[in-house]
């Protein structure tokens, strides 16, 4: 059977399911085929065979980055990974510190 759906009719079952991260102006062009099966047919249909992994990123800055260097370092990472704070030791200067390494999606 061949079914045609409107683009607004095709969506994940839950609203918080991430399909892909895209930049503004990008779009997905998909051809999908849905197949119903049971674990007896193939292990991919068995819910107990599901496995996943998760990267627990650790970022350590081996030196201090100040002012312009701190801004350049921040721009190298995903938003929210590096935070710019006022330096306690040197008044009037800003320093880069790691804020949330789990937001880093660009490096491995």
Secondary structure, DSSP 8 states (H G I E B T S, - for coil): ------GGG---SSTT-------TT-------------TTT-GGG-GGG------------SS--BHHHHHHHHHTS-TTSEEEEE-SSSTT-EEEEE--GGG--S--
